[in-house]
Each structure stands twice: as structure tokens, then as C-alpha cells.
Amino acid sequence: MKNLKFLLFAASGALVTSCGTMKTMTDTINSKSGTSTQGTAKFSQEGKTVTMDLNVYKLTPGTHAVHIHEFGDCSSTDAKSAGGHWNPSKDEHGKWDSEHFHMGDIGNLVADKNGTARLIFKTDKWCLGCSDESKNIVGKAIVIHSGKDDFHTQPTGDAGGRVGCVEIK
């Protein structure tokens, strides 16, 4: 039974793999606000550690903020259907793991001259599908912004418009 592996295909087309305590989900990034942004967001959990691996293409070269937003809804053309930053602790916006930050304050990714960027982020402060709503990121959305997060401006970090969105399913 140790090597038993389950593969489930969600209605969204996302692949969910569960093997022991390992969970993996991969979703497609949707372009927003008239951009061509695309890519994938892969989430995996092993034990208590969640890893997010973002591979993003067709961005404007430079720095772009990445946040978890409160609703897993990327249906609107500007991604505002995803709501505001996910902030179950009702804390101020800031830099991850500093004195003040939201659970959705991931930080910035940097797109090269070709508009390609990758961000790998690991934490034990999130979970995939657990019953603790202050940690569970399933049902939320990852939003990629047009500008960088300054880590100070409230409540959004002055990150600009929303150019990419992916629902965490």
C-alpha cells in the first residue's frame, strides 16, 4: 500500500496528485487587463510545507508583485473578481515574514528581457485543502500585478493593475 498513487483530474483540467502526504496541483495563469501574460502555477504540499512554483511568460520585463487574493475567481477581464489580498489575520500589508504582512503578501518576481519569470516560494504557513481557513489557500487566487510591491503602501503595496490571475483549485 505504500506505493499506491492516486491521480484525479478536476473539472478545471487541473491535475491533483496525492501520494501519502504529498499533494500537487497545477493550474494555468490567465492573462488579464489586455495583456498576453501566461504560464503555470504549481502547488505542492509535503508534510507541512507548501511549495508554489510560478512560471510566467509574456510579462513586461521588470519587477511584478505577486499576491494571493481572497477569492478563487479570475472571471473578470481585470481580475478584480479575485477581490483584495487574502488577509485572514487582518494585519497591515508588508513584506513576507516581517513584523506586519498579510498571508497573501508573497513579494515580487522579476521578468527578464524576454518577459519570462520564475518564482519558487516555500512556507509552512499555508496548506492545500486543510480545514484551517487561516492557512488553506485552495479557493483563493494568485494575482500577478503590473508593477512591483513596495511593501509599505496600504493595503496593496502600490503594485498596479492585475495582469495575470490563476485560481488555486
SVG drawing of the C-alpha trace seen along z (x, -y; Angstrom):
<svg xmlns="http://www.w3.org/2000/svg" viewBox="-16 -54 33 56">
<polyline fill="none" stroke="black" stroke-width="0.4" points="0.0,0.0 3.0,-2.4 3.5,-2.9 -0.2,-3.4 -0.7,-6.5 -3.9,-8.3 -4.4,-10.7 -7.6,-12.8 -8.5,-15.2 -10.5,-18.1 -13.3,-19.6 -10.9,-22.6 -8.4,-20.4 -6.0,-20.7 -4.1,-17.6 -4.2,-16.7 -1.8,-14.0 -1.9,-12.5 0.7,-10.1 0.9,-9.6 1.2,-13.1 2.2,-14.7 -0.4,-16.8 0.3,-18.5 -1.9,-20.9 -1.0,-22.7 -3.2,-25.5 -2.9,-27.8 -2.3,-31.5 -5.0,-33.6 -4.0,-36.9 -5.8,-39.9 -6.2,-43.7 -5.5,-43.3 -2.1,-41.7 -0.7,-38.4 0.5,-37.1 0.5,-33.3 2.2,-30.5 1.6,-27.9 1.3,-27.8 2.2,-24.6 1.4,-24.0 2.6,-21.0 2.5,-20.1 4.7,-17.6 4.2,-17.3 3.5,-20.8 5.5,-22.6 3.7,-24.1 5.8,-25.0 4.5,-27.4 6.3,-27.3 5.3,-30.1 6.5,-30.0 5.3,-33.2 5.7,-34.3 4.9,-37.3 5.3,-39.8 6.7,-43.3 10.4,-43.0 11.0,-44.1 9.6,-43.6 6.0,-42.4 4.2,-41.9 2.6,-38.5 -0.2,-38.2 -2.8,-35.7 -6.2,-37.2 -9.2,-36.3 -11.5,-34.7 -10.6,-32.0 -12.4,-33.9 -10.5,-35.1 -13.6,-35.6 -13.4,-39.4 -11.2,-40.9 -9.2,-42.9 -9.1,-40.1 -10.9,-42.3 -13.3,-39.4 -10.5,-37.8 -11.1,-40.5 -8.5,-42.0 -5.4,-40.5 -6.0,-37.4 -5.6,-38.6 -7.1,-36.3 -5.1,-37.9 -6.3,-41.4 -2.7,-42.6 -1.1,-45.5 0.4,-44.9 4.1,-44.3 7.0,-42.1 6.6,-38.3 7.7,-37.3 8.4,-40.8 6.6,-42.5 3.5,-43.2 2.3,-41.2 -0.8,-39.5 -0.8,-35.8 -1.2,-36.8 1.9,-39.0 4.2,-36.8 6.5,-39.5 8.0,-40.2 9.1,-38.2 11.5,-39.6 10.8,-39.1 13.9,-39.0 14.2,-40.9 12.1,-38.2 9.3,-38.6 10.0,-35.3 10.0,-34.9 10.0,-32.1 9.4,-32.3 9.6,-29.3 8.2,-30.1 8.0,-27.7 6.2,-28.1 4.7,-26.2 2.1,-29.0 -0.2,-27.7 -1.9,-24.3 -3.7,-22.8 -7.2,-21.8 -6.9,-21.6 -9.7,-22.7 -7.8,-25.7 -9.2,-28.6 -6.4,-30.9 -3.9,-28.6 -5.9,-27.0 -5.1,-28.6 -7.4,-26.3 -10.3,-28.5 -8.0,-31.6 -6.3,-33.2 -2.7,-34.2 -2.6,-37.6 0.4,-39.0 0.5,-42.7 1.8,-45.2 4.2,-46.8 6.4,-46.0 5.3,-45.7 6.9,-48.5 6.0,-46.5 4.7,-49.8 1.7,-51.3 -1.5,-50.2 -3.3,-48.0 -1.8,-46.8 1.9,-47.7 1.2,-50.1 1.5,-47.1 -0.6,-48.4 -3.1,-46.7 -3.6,-42.9 -2.0,-41.3 -2.3,-37.6 -4.6,-35.5 -4.8,-31.8 -7.4,-30.1 -6.0,-27.7 -8.2,-24.7"/>
</svg>
